[in-house]
């Protein structure tokens, strides 16, 4: 979801799901706009529905504040013998949470976004709000850590966060490998042989669809011959089976991925 601030800047929102938690993260200040837990009918954090409110009455709420959190008395400090004057945004005398345009005011860059975690970054130039030196900040937000922080045991975190997030990839990989194996030919011939029989024991010789197609098309045969027609029928059957496996894999991947969007 996207909003436009009064100054024209665009704010995006990320939705993270995992471990019974749902988090809404704004690129404005890397702010946690909303955090909810399954079975709890109210949010776990304070937040504003409109991101523009975070620049007004909701200032600093749920955001990452900096460069310096809390106050700098007199809006000045000395570093390596040199005095630096910072932005006096608190009572026109002190610096609070990095100044008027601290980290909470900036739009953070989304470096990586997954189902249950996200990485955002921000670079502040030298002299920004009076602070010396260029500063790059990276924020890793993960519901796995959040689940542990809220009291989940490591085993519960694995079952409810890690495995659900990884399940689409695991299922997709297994079904893709199965469809690839079904379409294999030479390795099946070398490993299982080409005897015309089927068995539940993988160590016994048996025939696969691809091996049968090869045997049917060996030599010069007329297109209308029974051998050629059988080979094309087997090829069509193999195509339908492989297509069905890929459709099932796609359905499973999308079904579980919807839980994190």
Buried (B, 14 or more C-beta within 10 A) or exposed (E): EEBEBEEEBEBBBBBBBBBBBBBBBBBBBBBBBBBBBEEEEEBBBEBBEEBBEBBEEBBBBBBBBBBBEEBBEEBBBEEEEEEBEBBBBBEEEBBBBBBEEBBBBBBBEBEEBBBBBBBBBBEBEEEBBBBEEEBEBEBEBBBBBBBBEBEBEEEBBBEBBBEBBBBBEEBBEEBEEBBEEBBEEEEBBEEBEBEEEEEEEEEEEBBBBBBBBBBBBEEEBEEEEEBBBBBBEBBEEBEEBBEEBBEBBEEBBEEBBEBBE
